[in-house]
Amino acid sequence: MHENESVELSAREVFLIAEQIERNGAKFYRKAAEMFRDPTTARMFDQLAGWESRHEAVFAEMRCSLEEKAAAEASDQPESVLLPPSRVLAGLAVFGIQANPQAELTGYEDRATVLQWALQKERDSVVFYSGLKDFVKDATASRKVEDIIKEELRHIRIIAQAMQPPGGG
């Protein structure tokens, strides 16, 4: 696939991907929380897991709303979106679409490695959700996606701050 090609997905498929990203993110962070005895680190990963679970619920609600609207309009033609492959691939790579993303955590990774992985996954989420926001036509849904993007950016700041050595150096 070339960079200038696009991938066509239905709006339902995009929301299903977003739900899977968040579900996998929550699993990843729960496993990460179990790996560390340091209560501050474990608590941070637990909080991230909780936030990802809430995001999954928001995307599921948006998908259901979209499906109900399509059913009410008796539309045979599902709404579709063209996303550049870089955005699609970033979204699919975020926490992966496998059922067990936390399996990449063996329990032997150090804190810095897990934080680096988490940071990259959050950045990829922002890229994917920015693409998602570009095609959401409903103003309320668009605001919800924007709110999730803002929360993911906050996650990036939290993780980046946790990567700093003690004393702010």
Secondary structure, DSSP 8 states (H G I E B T S, - for coil): --TT--EEEEHHHHHHHHHHHHHHHHHHHHHHHHH---HHHHHHHHHHHHHHHHHHHHHHHHHHHHHHHHHHTT-SS--EEEE-HHHHHHHHHSS-SSS-GGGG--S---HHHHHHHHHHHHHHHHHHHHHHHHH--SHHHHHHHHHHHHHHHHHHHHHHHHHS-TT--
